[in-house]
Amino acid sequence: MKKVLIIEDDTALRENTAELLEISGYTIVTAPNGRVGIEKAKAEAPDIVVCDIMMPEVDGYQVLESLSNHADTRYIPFIFLSAKTEHKEIRKGMDLGADDYLTKPFEEEELLSALESRLAKAEILAKHRAEGQQEPQVNNEEALRNLNELKNFFDDNGAISEFKRGVSIYQEGEHSNFVYLILKGVVKTHRMDEKGKELITALHEPDDFLGFTSFVDNVPYQESASALEDVTLAGMSKMEIKEVLSQSNTVSLELINLLTNNLAEIKEQLLQMAYSSVRRKTAQTILQFAEVLHKKPTENIKISRHDLASVAGIATESLIRTLSSFKKEGLIEIEGRNIRILKLDQLERIG
């Protein structure tokens, strides 16, 4: 049986992953941190390593670097397992020599498929080395393997543009020639109703795509996009992206899945706007902005009342009255445009 070394500081995840792989016929060795993981890799000679990135003492990058520099462990396949989904973080690991990566939470099939694929590749390369053959060279022009590599492709080849806070990125009805990847900042997409009222349709954060429309028909942008804070984008023409997607069914399917999930989130937002009370809409919108802006409960959320009302789908006057009510109840603190959450659990329970 193939031996897998799992290096993970989360006890529950480490034990659950070990149990899953044992049931699937693997021999398992575990380590609670990077330092112990390096020791066990050298002592146990596993066939493959599955390693978290963010760990105390020694992180996953340091584990990979240490094993790569040791003669007995340099050829062991290495898979990163991490909650860090930003492509720059994943890319750092791949540049160091990792064979693959999975982001938490992951599906059972994803992990098993990654293990089988990397173990098979390692076996072939080991045979080449034993026979004195050179290892096959990686073709940098081959099709992209997954969505994160598509994001790396944007970062490498896209036209970089910067927008100051409040500046329009594109307007509803304009030709949709470009798709963007957000590298920095937060973007709001919005539409105007027949009465001229702005409705924010979504908030987009770093690592999100922006501006997708039909690749077949010349469909204009269906909504406008503006910078909620200083924003940096990598843009590529739809023709370039279409060419890339035509070479990889896997990336195309992952992109379809991503856009489908985005639609589901928008539907949920519309249902909330239609059926929730003003208090619930206001509370949920504050929480949504806190999540997108990566604010802890103790940190100030600086956002205009107009934008809050637009996302919640209520009149600005109603939102202001509700915020005042929350302040009197001690749920939030207000200072100018800044809002700070004081009682997160109570805000989450507002119905």
C-alpha positions in Angstrom: 0.0 0.0 0.0 1.1 3.5 -0.7 2.1 5.6 2.3 0.7 9.2 2.7 2.2 11.7 5.1 -0.4 14.3 6.2 1.0 17.4 7.8 -1.9 19.5 9.2 -2.2 21.5 12.5 -6.0 21.3 12.6 -6.6 18.1 14.6 -10.1 17.4 13.3 -9.1 17.9 9.7 -6.0 15.8 10.1 -7.8 12.9 11.7 -10.7 13.0 9.2 -8.4 13.1 6.2 -6.4 10.2 7.7 -9.5 8.2 8.2 -10.7 8.8 4.7 -7.4 7.7 3.1 -7.1 4.7 5.4 -10.6 3.5 4.2 -9.4 4.1 0.6 -6.4 1.7 1.2 -3.5 4.0 2.0 -1.1 3.7 4.9 -1.1 6.9 6.8 1.5 8.9 8.8 0.5 12.2 10.4 2.2 15.2 11.8 0.7 18.2 13.7 3.1 20.8 12.4 5.8 21.5 9.8 8.8 20.7 12.1 7.5 17.2 13.0 6.4 16.8 9.3 10.0 17.2 8.1 11.3 14.7 10.6 8.6 12.1 9.7 9.2 12.6 6.0 12.9 11.8 6.4 12.2 8.9 8.8 9.1 7.3 7.2 9.9 7.8 3.4 6.3 8.4 2.4 5.2 7.9 -1.2 3.4 11.3 -1.2 3.0 14.3 1.2 -0.2 16.3 1.8 0.7 19.5 3.7 -1.1 22.5 5.0 0.4 26.0 4.3 -0.4 28.1 7.3 1.1 26.3 10.4 2.9 27.3 13.5 6.7 26.9 13.9 7.4 25.8 10.3 4.9 26.6 7.5 4.1 24.5 4.4 6.5 26.5 2.2 9.4 25.8 4.5 8.5 22.1 4.6 8.5 21.9 0.8 11.8 23.8 0.6 13.4 21.6 3.2 12.3 18.3 1.6 13.3 19.6 -1.9 16.8 20.2 -0.6 17.3 16.7 0.9 18.5 13.9 -1.4 16.2 11.3 0.2 13.0 13.4 -0.1 13.4 15.7 -3.1 11.4 13.4 -5.4 8.4 12.8 -3.1 5.3 14.2 -4.7 4.0 17.2 -2.7 0.4 18.4 -2.5 -0.6 21.6 -0.7 -3.8 21.6 1.3 -4.9 25.0 2.4 -7.7 27.5 3.0 -5.7 30.2 1.3 -7.4 30.4 -2.1 -5.8 33.5 -3.5 -3.9 32.5 -6.6 -0.7 34.4 -5.6 -0.4 32.2 -2.5 -1.0 29.0 -4.4 1.3 30.1 -7.1 4.1 30.7 -4.6 3.8 27.0 -3.6 3.8 25.8 -7.2 6.9 28.0 -8.0 8.7 26.3 -5.1 8.0 22.9 -6.7 4.7 21.6 -5.3 3.0 19.1 -7.6 -0.6 20.1 -6.8 -2.9 21.9 -4.4 -6.3 21.5 -2.9 -8.3 24.3 -1.2 -10.4 23.7 1.9 -13.1 22.5 2.0 -12.3 19.8 -0.5 -14.4 17.0 -1.9 -13.4 13.4 -1.2 -13.1 12.7 -4.9 -10.8 15.7 -5.4 -8.3 14.4 -2.8 -8.3 10.8 -4.1 -8.0 11.9 -7.7 -5.0 14.2 -6.9 -3.3 11.4 -5.0 -3.8 8.8 -7.7 -2.6 11.2 -10.4 0.5 12.4 -8.6 1.5 8.9 -7.5 1.2 7.6 -11.0 3.3 10.5 -12.4 5.9 9.9 -9.7 6.1 6.2 -10.6 6.7 7.0 -14.2 9.4 9.6 -13.5 11.1 7.2 -11.0 11.2 4.6 -13.8 12.8 7.2 -16.1 15.5 8.0 -13.6 16.2 4.3 -12.9 16.7 3.8 -16.7 18.9 6.8 -17.0 16.4 8.7 -19.1 15.9 12.5 -18.8 12.6 13.6 -17.2 10.1 15.0 -19.7 10.3 18.8 -19.9 7.3 20.8 -19.0 5.7 22.5 -21.9 4.8 26.0 -20.8 2.4 26.4 -23.7 0.2 23.4 -22.7 -3.4 24.0 -21.8 -4.1 25.5 -18.4 -5.1 22.8 -15.9 -7.5 24.7 -13.6 -9.1 28.0 -12.6 -6.2 29.1 -10.5 -3.9 28.7 -13.5 -6.3 30.8 -15.5 -6.0 33.5 -12.8 -2.2 33.3 -13.0 -2.5 33.7 -16.8 -4.5 36.9 -16.3 -1.8 38.1 -13.8 1.0 37.4 -16.3 -0.6 38.5 -19.5 -3.4 40.8 -18.7 -3.3 44.6 -19.1 -2.9 46.1 -15.6 -5.2 49.1 -14.9 -5.8 51.1 -11.7 -9.0 52.9 -10.6 -9.3 55.3 -7.7 -12.2 54.9 -5.2 -15.5 55.9 -6.7 -14.3 55.8 -10.3 -16.3 53.9 -12.9 -14.7 50.8 -14.5 -17.3 50.3 -17.1 -20.9 51.3 -17.7 -24.0 49.3 -18.5 -24.5 49.2 -22.2 -20.9 49.6 -23.2 -19.2 47.1 -25.4 -18.1 44.1 -23.3 -14.7 43.6 -24.9 -12.8 42.8 -21.7 -13.0 40.5 -18.7 -11.0 41.5 -15.5 -9.4 39.8 -12.6 -9.4 41.9 -9.4 -5.9 42.0 -8.0 -6.5 44.6 -5.3 -9.5 46.4 -3.8 -13.3 45.9 -3.9 -15.6 46.6 -6.8 -19.4 47.0 -6.8 -21.6 46.1 -9.8 -24.8 48.0 -10.0 -27.8 48.8 -12.2 -30.4 51.7 -12.3 -34.1 50.9 -12.1 -36.8 52.7 -14.1 -37.0 55.4 -11.4 -33.3 56.1 -11.5 -32.5 54.3 -8.2 -29.2 52.5 -8.0 -29.3 48.8 -7.0 -26.0 47.1 -6.2 -26.1 43.6 -7.7 -22.9 42.3 -6.2 -19.6 43.1 -4.3 -16.4 41.7 -5.8 -13.2 41.2 -3.9 -9.6 40.4 -4.9 -9.3 37.1 -6.9 -12.8 37.6 -8.3 -13.5 37.8 -12.1 -15.4 40.8 -13.4 -17.2 41.6 -16.6 -18.2 38.2 -18.1 -20.8 38.3 -20.9 -21.5 36.1 -23.9 -18.5 34.8 -25.8 -20.7 34.1 -28.8 -22.8 37.2 -29.3 -21.7 40.8 -29.0 -23.6 41.4 -25.8 -22.9 44.7 -24.0 -22.2 44.9 -20.3 -25.4 44.2 -18.4 -24.5 46.3 -15.4 -22.0 49.0 -14.4 -18.9 48.5 -12.2 -17.3 51.0 -9.9 -14.4 51.0 -7.4 -15.5 50.9 -3.8 -11.9 51.5 -2.8 -8.7 51.9 -4.8 -8.7 49.0 -7.3 -6.1 47.2 -9.5 -7.3 45.0 -12.3 -5.8 42.6 -14.8 -7.8 42.8 -18.0 -7.9 40.5 -21.1 -9.9 40.6 -24.2 -12.7 38.0 -24.6 -11.1 36.7 -27.8 -7.9 35.9 -25.8 -9.9 34.1 -23.1 -12.0 32.2 -25.6 -8.8 30.9 -27.1 -7.5 29.8 -23.7 -10.8 28.1 -22.8 -11.0 26.3 -26.1 -7.8 24.4 -25.1 -9.0 23.2 -21.7 -12.3 21.6 -21.0 -11.4 21.4 -17.3 -11.0 25.2 -16.9 -14.1 25.8 -18.9 -16.2 23.6 -16.6 -14.7 25.1 -13.5 -15.5 28.6 -14.8 -19.1 27.5 -15.6 -19.4 26.2 -12.0 -18.0 29.5 -10.6 -20.5 31.6 -12.6 -23.3 29.3 -11.6 -22.4 29.7 -7.9 -22.3 33.5 -8.4 -25.8 33.4 -9.9 -27.1 31.4 -6.9 -25.6 34.0 -4.5 -27.4 36.8 -6.4 -30.7 34.9 -6.3 -30.3 34.6 -2.5 -29.7 38.3 -2.3 -32.8 39.0 -4.3 -34.9 36.7 -2.1 -33.5 38.5 1.0 -34.5 41.8 -0.6 -38.0 40.6 -1.4 -38.9 38.9 1.8 -36.7 40.1 4.7 -37.7 42.8 7.1 -35.9 46.2 6.9 -34.0 45.3 10.1 -32.8 41.9 8.7 -31.9 43.5 5.4 -29.8 46.1 7.1 -28.1 43.6 9.5 -27.3 41.2 6.7 -25.9 43.9 4.5 -23.6 45.2 7.3 -22.3 41.6 7.7 -21.9 41.2 4.0 -19.7 44.3 3.7 -17.7 43.2 6.7 -17.0 39.9 5.0 -16.1 41.3 1.6 -13.9 44.0 3.1 -12.3 41.4 5.4 -13.1 43.4 8.6 -13.0 41.8 12.0 -16.0 42.7 14.4 -13.7 45.2 16.2 -12.7 47.0 13.0 -14.5 50.0 11.5 -16.4 49.5 8.2 -16.2 52.7 6.2 -19.0 52.6 3.7 -21.5 55.2 2.4 -25.1 54.9 3.6 -26.1 55.1 -0.1 -24.1 51.9 -0.9 -25.5 50.1 2.2 -29.0 51.0 1.2 -28.4 50.0 -2.5 -27.2 46.5 -1.5 -30.0 46.0 1.0 -32.6 47.2 -1.5 -34.2 49.7 0.8 -34.6 53.5 0.9 -31.6 55.4 2.4 -33.9 57.0 4.9 -35.1 53.6 6.1 -31.5 52.4 6.4 -30.5 55.4 8.5 -33.4 55.0 10.9 -32.5 51.3 11.3 -28.9 52.0 11.9 -29.9 54.5 14.6 -32.1 51.8 16.2 -29.2 49.3 16.1 -26.9 51.9 17.7 -29.5 52.5 20.6 -29.7 48.7 21.1 -25.9 48.6 21.4 -25.5 46.3 18.4 -23.2 48.7 16.5 -21.2 51.8 17.0 -21.4 54.7 14.5 -18.9 57.5 14.1 -19.3 59.5 10.9 -19.3 57.0 8.0 -17.7 54.3 10.1 -19.7 51.4 11.5 -18.3 49.0 14.1 -20.1 45.8 15.0 -20.4 45.4 18.8 -22.6 42.4 19.1 -22.0 40.1 16.2 -24.1 37.2 17.4 -27.2 39.3 18.0 -26.8 41.0 14.6 -26.6 37.6 12.9 -29.9 36.5 14.6 -32.0 39.5 13.5 -35.0 38.1 11.7 
